């Protein structure tokens, strides 16, 4: 109910939260792809790892990209906490709505007329 109240009152917050969630999922997917590529190259390497310049380049690129992604994930975490604190302003409204819903739902047990 809280998400619906926020969507009704401040749709930009909900849209920002959904966009942020999509970005975080993309970043996590990118990290997994980098790890898989690196593991594939390491397993298919013949001879010494240091003699293969392609693996050294992939390692450097993976390290750089991983650091960038970690920084973006940190920023996304900060933005998510800011959005959650803004959503908490609407918690009393959502609580009252929930109470009203269950009161109305239980009125049928008092009298059949309220069904």
Steps between C-alpha positions, in 0.01 A plus 500: 500500500793731570624465142154585366474809721844619389408430137186709538655788693854516356525295182848637429636325811356167394633543146844590634492194726409272209770655279755459777403135548542436126846664506610294800385182328692600188815568701478166677446323167806676358714383792386141448576523125849635573566223748380234257712640217805516722452145625454375144820668384692373802380143447580505127848650546794286395830547677582784736233759572752782497622411152155553348448877451130448422434360848696782664292752304175323596607497865575873492173578323304280742663667798426850369142419403438323828619804694276729293202271554567481875506881517173520308345239730609703802340813354187303418484378859518856627225609260285203605530596866403858413195377309400270786519783751278712273253211474487468878317833511199318357504205741229648730270541199560140394442378857168683524396365161584148612298541820203632304515212255499234768226678697277503195586138420405390853173695512326209326555291813303759701201512272417336168393838361873603469594226253 
